Amino acid sequence: MEDLRSNILAYIDKHETCSSTELCKEMNVEHQKIVGALNSILAFGEIISAQPEVTSRLELTDEGRQVADHGSHEAVLFASVPAGDGAPQSELMKSVPNAKIGFSKALANRWIRLDKSAPGGPRVYRQVESVSDRIRHCLQMVAALSLDSLTAEERAELKKRKLVQEGRVTVYRVAKGPAFTLTLAKEETELTAEMLATGVWQTLTFKAYNFKALGQQPDCGHLHPLLKVRAEFRQIFLEMGFQEMPTNRYVESSFWNFDALFQPQQHPARDAHDTFFLTEPAACRLDAEQADGYLARVKAVHSNGGYGSIGYNYDWKESEAQKNILRTHTTAVSARMLYQLAQQPQFQPTKYFSIDRVFRNESLDATHLAEFHQIEGLVADYNLNLCHLMGIIREFFHKLGIRRLRFKPAYNPYTEPSMEIFSYHEGLGKWVEIGNSGVFRPEMLLPMGLPESVSVIAWGLSLERPTMIKYGINNIRDLIGPKVDLKMVSVGPICRLDK
């Protein structure tokens, strides 16, 4: 490399300017080695200038590089034929690489002849004493960018045999730089105490400091847009005095997911078309729920009614309640927390929230996935009513920057009254549903043991919809799942909601 750099500098000193292809011909080396040497010289400072020019040219294929290094197929086969006695054709076909094409080309060039009547089978003999491997020579000229001496027929032959292909190459126009010299002295990048003490720094050349250079990018992870928006929602709940519920139980019993919420066992949502049921283990034991009679009270209110309700009047089965499922909503977590709250000696008003994943047996499309995230908030206190629910929902969405809200009566199995929440979407120019809400029914709360004067108001929405709106994503499969673009995750901006 050092000799090549010196030769290049000497050539530039003599001719003032040249191209990298000219250097290839003069030095008789491959273009890539010339480019490497030029880059090495450029690292020493402004000794030379090298302006790149992209041009189209012939370049070797993988097979072409092999032929350029070891010879054409016909030349290799010719060399494998012993002079005089020749060789059996069958042996050549087995021992020589690419023997089929080499045999046909050598035969066409009349380098060899085939005697089909020879004893022991067809035999191949040399027909000339020596050959000139023009194909290899042409490929070596292509590698050295010496294309002027190639004829049109030779170019066509190389292309036909797929030994070369049209490509693009960067050729450099090289000239003397402001600090041109024939000797390469590495520029110092660091001023040491020893240099200062000896005074040698005065004779050294220091590399200019690049103040525009970016620092090394640290290796780090990146938060998914869902996690960024989740952090904002979580902060709003904490600002409003809510406590976060534990949501690490993805597998839930049908009892807590449905029965504890006063959802009948024949409800369509409990069908396999809407819910993922586990096969192993398919069921669980409900010993803790039976210990204080809670399961019996749930069974009674489903079958016969109670607490002012006529119930559903059906034969409630514990075997259905024992079935394991992937939870369909985080309200199952809310039911567990309310049951724990009811076991306290003295009831304390509480505000809970949760943000975590739920699972539905949905048909996948641009707005639906089989798993998504649900945001849920609830308040348990004495004598709460619909006005309290509407007031706290307005405050919650105001903190999100959403101020135009409407409420529409709706039906939920475990809330009465129930309301759908709508917001005016400025971009779409219409009202869109953004959540659901309601007051938990007495048939759900009183069997848990909560006082009759205690009411629980709750509301929920998905995490994906506001995230898609915030980040301008139209297809939910581009936000979560196997089709997510990891670059979108790494370059996505920090989420800031207008509060």
C-alpha positions in Angstrom: 0.0 0.0 0.0 2.8 2.4 0.9 4.6 1.9 -2.5 1.3 2.3 -4.3 0.6 5.6 -2.6 4.1 6.8 -3.4 3.7 5.9 -7.0 0.3 7.7 -7.2 1.8 10.9 -5.7 4.7 10.7 -8.1 2.3 10.3 -11.1 0.1 13.3 -9.9 3.2 15.4 -9.4 4.2 14.8 -13.0 0.8 15.1 -14.7 -0.9 17.6 -12.2 -4.3 15.8 -12.7 -5.5 12.4 -13.7 -8.4 9.9 -13.2 -8.5 6.8 -11.1 -8.9 4.7 -14.3 -5.7 6.2 -15.7 -3.9 5.2 -12.5 -5.3 1.7 -12.9 -3.6 1.4 -16.3 -0.4 3.0 -15.2 0.0 0.9 -12.0 -1.6 -2.2 -13.5 -3.8 -2.8 -10.4 -7.5 -3.1 -9.9 -9.6 0.0 -9.6 -10.7 -0.8 -6.1 -7.1 -0.9 -4.8 -6.5 2.5 -6.4 -9.6 3.9 -4.7 -8.4 2.5 -1.4 -5.0 4.1 -1.8 -6.6 7.5 -2.7 -8.7 7.3 0.4 -5.6 6.5 2.5 -3.9 9.6 1.0 -6.9 11.8 1.7 -6.7 10.8 5.4 -3.5 12.8 5.6 -5.1 16.1 4.9 -5.4 18.2 1.8 -2.5 16.6 -0.1 -4.7 15.8 -3.0 -8.3 16.4 -4.1 -10.5 13.6 -5.5 -13.8 14.5 -7.1 -16.1 11.5 -7.7 -17.9 11.0 -11.0 -20.5 8.2 -11.4 -20.3 6.4 -14.8 -21.7 3.2 -16.3 -19.3 0.5 -17.3 -18.9 -3.3 -17.5 -18.2 -5.1 -14.3 -17.4 -8.7 -13.6 -20.0 -11.1 -12.3 -19.1 -13.7 -9.7 -18.5 -16.3 -12.4 -16.5 -13.7 -14.3 -14.2 -13.0 -11.3 -13.6 -16.8 -11.0 -12.7 -17.0 -14.7 -10.4 -13.9 -14.4 -8.5 -15.6 -11.6 -8.3 -19.2 -12.8 -8.9 -19.2 -16.5 -11.9 -19.7 -18.9 -13.8 -23.0 -18.7 -12.4 -24.1 -22.1 -8.8 -23.3 -21.2 -9.2 -25.2 -17.9 -10.6 -28.2 -19.8 -7.8 -28.0 -22.4 -5.1 -28.0 -19.7 -6.7 -31.1 -18.2 -6.3 -33.1 -21.5 -2.8 -34.8 -21.5 -0.8 -34.2 -24.6 -0.5 -37.3 -26.8 -2.7 -40.0 -25.2 -5.6 -37.7 -24.4 -8.2 -38.6 -21.8 -11.6 -40.4 -21.6 -14.4 -37.9 -22.1 -16.3 -39.4 -19.1 -13.4 -38.7 -16.7 -13.1 -35.1 -18.0 -16.8 -34.5 -17.4 -16.5 -35.7 -13.8 -13.2 -34.1 -12.8 -13.2 -30.7 -14.5 -15.4 -27.8 -13.2 -17.9 -26.5 -15.7 -16.8 -29.3 -18.0 -19.9 -29.2 -20.2 -19.5 -25.6 -21.3 -15.7 -25.8 -21.4 -15.9 -28.9 -23.7 -18.3 -27.3 -26.1 -16.3 -24.0 -26.3 -12.9 -25.8 -26.7 -14.4 -28.1 -29.4 -15.8 -25.0 -31.2 -12.4 -23.3 -31.0 -10.8 -26.5 -32.5 -8.5 -26.8 -29.5 -9.6 -30.4 -29.0 -11.1 -33.3 -31.0 -13.3 -36.1 -29.9 -12.7 -39.7 -31.1 -16.0 -41.6 -30.5 -14.6 -44.9 -31.9 -11.6 -45.1 -29.4 -11.3 -48.3 -27.4 -13.0 -48.0 -24.0 -15.3 -45.2 -25.1 -15.1 -41.7 -26.5 -11.7 -40.1 -25.9 -10.6 -36.4 -26.1 -7.3 -35.4 -27.7 -5.5 -32.0 -28.0 -5.6 -30.6 -31.5 -3.2 -27.8 -30.9 0.0 -27.6 -28.7 -1.0 -24.5 -26.8 -3.8 -22.0 -26.5 -4.2 -18.3 -25.8 -7.0 -17.7 -23.2 -8.5 -14.5 -24.7 -11.6 -14.7 -22.5 -9.5 -14.5 -19.3 -7.4 -11.7 -20.8 -10.6 -9.7 -21.6 -12.0 -10.1 -18.1 -8.7 -9.0 -16.6 -8.9 -5.8 -18.8 -12.5 -5.3 -17.5 -11.3 -5.6 -13.9 -8.5 -3.0 -14.6 -11.0 -0.7 -16.4 -9.0 -1.0 -19.6 -12.0 -1.3 -21.8 -10.7 0.6 -24.9 -8.9 -2.5 -26.4 -12.1 -4.7 -26.2 -13.8 -5.2 -29.5 -17.6 -5.1 -29.8 -17.6 -8.8 -30.5 -15.6 -9.5 -27.3 -18.0 -7.4 -25.3 -21.0 -9.2 -26.7 -19.4 -12.6 -26.0 -18.7 -11.7 -22.4 -22.2 -10.5 -21.9 -23.7 -13.6 -23.6 -21.8 -15.9 -21.3 -22.9 -13.8 -18.3 -19.3 -13.1 -17.3 -19.9 -9.3 -17.2 -22.8 -7.1 -16.5 -23.6 -3.4 -16.9 -22.9 -1.6 -13.7 -22.1 1.8 -12.3 -18.7 2.8 -11.0 -17.4 5.9 -9.2 -14.4 7.2 -11.0 -12.3 9.9 -9.3 -10.8 13.0 -10.9 -7.6 13.4 -8.9 -5.5 16.6 -8.7 -2.9 18.3 -6.4 -4.3 19.7 -3.1 -3.2 22.9 -1.3 -0.8 20.9 0.9 0.6 18.6 -1.8 3.7 16.7 -0.9 5.5 13.5 -2.0 6.0 12.4 1.6 3.1 11.3 3.8 3.3 12.5 7.4 0.4 11.5 9.5 -1.4 14.5 11.1 -1.5 14.4 14.9 -4.9 14.3 16.5 -3.8 14.8 20.1 -1.6 17.3 21.9 0.2 15.5 24.7 2.2 16.8 27.7 5.3 15.3 26.3 5.0 17.3 23.1 4.7 20.5 25.1 7.6 19.7 27.4 10.0 18.8 24.5 8.7 21.5 22.1 8.3 19.0 19.4 4.7 20.2 18.8 6.1 23.1 16.9 7.4 20.9 14.1 4.3 18.6 13.9 1.2 19.0 11.7 -2.1 18.8 13.6 -5.4 17.6 12.1 -8.0 20.4 12.0 -10.8 20.0 14.6 -14.2 19.4 13.0 -16.7 21.3 15.1 -19.6 20.2 12.9 -18.9 16.5 13.5 -21.7 14.6 15.3 -20.8 12.6 18.4 -21.1 8.8 18.4 -24.6 7.7 18.7 -25.0 5.9 22.0 -26.4 2.4 21.9 -29.8 2.5 23.4 -33.4 1.3 23.1 -36.4 3.2 21.9 -39.9 3.5 23.4 -42.7 2.3 21.2 -45.3 5.0 20.4 -47.8 3.1 22.4 -45.6 3.3 25.5 -45.0 7.0 24.9 -48.8 7.7 24.8 -49.4 5.3 27.7 -46.9 7.3 29.8 -48.9 10.5 29.1 -52.2 8.9 30.1 -50.7 7.4 33.2 -49.4 10.8 34.3 -52.9 12.3 33.9 -54.4 9.6 36.1 -51.7 10.1 38.7 -52.3 13.9 38.6 -56.0 13.3 39.3 -55.2 11.1 42.4 -55.7 7.7 40.9 -53.9 4.5 42.0 -52.7 2.0 39.3 -54.2 -1.5 39.5 -52.0 -4.6 39.0 -52.7 -5.9 35.5 -50.2 -8.8 35.1 -52.9 -11.5 35.0 -53.4 -12.1 31.2 -55.1 -15.5 31.8 -58.3 -15.0 33.7 -61.2 -17.2 34.8 -64.6 -16.7 33.2 -65.9 -16.1 36.7 -63.9 -12.8 37.1 -64.1 -11.8 33.4 -67.9 -12.4 33.1 -69.8 -13.8 36.0 -68.6 -11.3 38.7 -69.6 -8.5 36.3 -73.2 -9.9 36.1 -72.8 -11.0 32.5 -74.9 -14.0 31.8 -73.3 -17.3 30.8 -75.3 -17.4 27.5 -74.1 -13.9 26.5 -72.7 -13.8 22.9 -69.5 -12.3 24.2 -68.7 -15.6 25.9 -68.8 -17.5 22.6 -65.6 -18.9 21.1 -66.1 -16.5 18.2 -65.4 -13.6 20.5 -63.2 -15.0 23.2 -60.0 -17.0 23.3 -60.4 -20.1 25.6 -57.4 -22.0 26.9 -57.0 -25.7 26.2 -54.3 -26.3 28.8 -55.3 -25.8 31.5 -58.9 -25.5 30.3 -60.3 -24.8 33.8 -59.3 -23.5 37.2 -60.5 -23.9 40.8 -62.6 -21.2 42.5 -61.8 -22.2 46.1 -61.0 -18.7 47.3 -64.2 -17.3 45.8 -66.2 -20.1 47.6 -64.6 -19.6 51.0 -66.7 -16.6 52.1 -69.8 -17.4 50.0 -69.1 -14.9 47.3 -69.4 -17.4 44.5 -72.8 -18.6 45.9 -74.1 -15.0 46.0 -73.0 -14.5 42.4 -74.8 -17.7 41.4 -77.9 -16.6 43.3 -78.2 -13.2 41.7 -77.7 -14.7 38.2 -80.2 -17.5 38.7 -82.9 -16.0 41.0 -82.1 -12.3 41.2 -81.7 -10.2 44.4 -80.8 -6.7 45.5 -83.9 -5.4 43.7 -83.2 -7.4 40.5 -85.0 -10.4 39.0 -81.7 -11.8 37.6 -81.6 -13.8 34.5 -83.6 -16.8 35.6 -81.3 -19.6 34.2 -79.3 -22.5 35.6 -76.0 -21.0 36.5 -73.1 -23.5 36.1 -69.9 -23.4 38.1 -68.1 -25.3 35.3 -68.7 -22.4 32.9 -67.3 -20.0 35.5 -64.2 -22.1 35.9 -63.1 -21.9 32.2 -59.8 -20.2 31.6 -59.6 -17.5 29.0 -57.4 -14.6 27.8 -59.0 -11.6 29.4 -61.3 -9.7 27.1 -61.2 -6.5 29.1 -59.3 -5.0 32.1 -62.7 -4.7 33.9 -61.9 -8.2 35.2 -59.0 -6.5 37.1 -61.4 -3.8 38.3 -63.8 -6.5 39.7 -61.0 -8.1 41.6 -59.9 -4.8 43.1 -63.4 -3.9 44.1 -63.8 -7.3 45.8 -60.6 -6.7 47.8 -61.9 -3.2 48.7 -65.2 -4.8 50.0 -63.2 -7.1 52.3 -61.7 -4.1 54.2 -63.1 -3.6 57.7 -63.9 0.1 56.9 -64.7 1.2 53.4 -62.4 3.9 52.0 -63.3 5.9 48.9 -60.9 4.9 46.1 -59.9 5.9 42.6 -58.2 3.2 40.4 -56.9 3.1 36.8 -55.3 0.5 34.6 -53.7 0.5 31.1 -52.8 -2.9 29.7 -53.4 -5.5 27.0 -56.6 -7.4 26.4 -57.5 -10.1 23.8 -60.5 -10.5 21.5 -61.2 -13.1 18.8 -61.5 -10.4 16.2 -61.1 -10.5 12.4 -58.0 -8.6 11.6 -58.3 -5.4 9.5 -57.0 -1.8 9.4 -58.8 -0.9 12.7 -59.0 -4.3 14.6 -56.5 -6.7 16.1 -56.8 -9.8 18.2 -55.0 -8.0 21.0 -55.0 -4.3 22.0 -54.7 -2.0 25.0 -57.5 -0.8 27.2 -57.4 2.3 29.4 -59.8 2.1 32.3 -60.6 4.4 35.2 -63.0 4.0 38.1 -64.1 5.8 41.2 -65.7 4.1 44.2 -67.4 6.5 46.7 -70.6 7.1 48.6 -73.7 8.3 46.6 -72.1 8.8 43.2 -74.4 9.4 40.3 -74.4 10.2 36.5 -73.5 13.8 37.1 -70.3 12.8 38.9 -69.4 10.4 36.1 -69.9 13.1 33.4 -67.9 15.7 35.4 -64.9 13.5 36.0 -64.9 12.3 32.4 -64.9 15.9 31.1 -62.0 16.7 33.4 -60.1 13.6 32.2 -60.5 14.4 28.5 -59.9 18.1 29.1 -56.4 17.1 30.4 -56.0 15.2 27.1 -56.8 18.4 25.2 -60.3 17.2 24.1 -63.0 19.7 25.1 -65.9 19.1 22.7 -67.6 16.1 24.2 -71.0 14.5 23.9 -72.7 11.6 25.7 -75.1 9.0 24.3 -77.1 6.5 26.2 -75.9 2.9 25.7 -76.3 -0.6 27.1 -73.6 -2.6 29.0 -74.4 -5.8 31.0 -72.6 -4.6 34.1 -73.4 -0.8 34.1 -76.7 1.0 34.4 -77.0 3.8 33.3 -74.4 3.5 30.5 -73.0 6.1 28.1 -70.9 6.2 25.0 -68.5 9.1 24.8 -68.1 11.1 21.6 -65.7 13.8 20.6 -65.7 16.2 17.6 -62.8 15.3 15.3 -61.6 18.4 13.6 -59.8 16.5 10.8 -62.7 14.3 9.9 -65.3 17.0 10.5 -67.6 14.8 12.5 -68.3 13.3 15.9 -66.5 10.0 16.6 -66.8 7.6 19.5 -63.8 7.7 21.8 -64.9 5.6 24.8 -67.6 4.0 27.0 -68.7 4.6 30.5 -71.3 3.8 33.1 -72.3 3.2 36.8 -71.7 -0.4 37.9 -74.9 -2.3 38.7 -75.9 -3.2 42.3 -76.1 -6.9 41.1 -72.3 -6.7 40.6 -71.3 -4.6 43.6 -73.5 -5.8 46.5 -72.6 -9.6 46.2 -69.0 -8.4 46.8 -70.0 -7.0 50.1 -69.7 -3.3 49.3 -72.1 -1.0 51.3 -75.4 -0.2 49.6 -74.7 3.5 49.6 -71.4 3.0 47.7 -71.5 3.6 43.9 -68.8 2.9 41.4 -68.5 5.0 38.2 -66.1 3.9 35.4 -65.1 4.7 31.9 -62.7 3.2 29.3 -61.2 3.7 25.9 -58.5 2.1 23.7 -54.9 3.2 23.7 -54.4 2.4 20.0 -56.9 4.9 18.6 -55.4 8.1 20.2 -51.9 6.9 19.4 -52.8 6.4 15.7 -54.3 9.9 15.6 -51.3 11.4 17.4 -48.7 9.8 15.1 -50.7 10.0 11.9 -51.0 6.2 11.5 -53.9 4.9 9.4 -53.5 1.1 9.8 -53.4 -0.4 13.3 -51.2 -3.2 11.9 -48.5 -0.5 11.2 -48.6 0.4 15.0 -48.5 -3.0 16.7 -47.7 -6.5 15.4 -45.2 -8.2 13.1 -45.5 -5.6 10.4 -44.3 -2.7 12.5 -41.5 -0.6 10.9 -38.7 -0.5 13.5 -37.5 2.8 12.1 -40.8 4.3 12.9 -40.2 3.3 16.5 -36.7 4.7 16.7 -37.4 8.1 15.0 -40.9 8.7 16.4 -41.1 12.0 18.4 -41.8 12.3 22.1 -45.6 12.3 22.8 -46.9 15.6 24.3 -50.6 15.9 24.8 -52.2 19.4 24.8 -53.5 19.7 28.3 
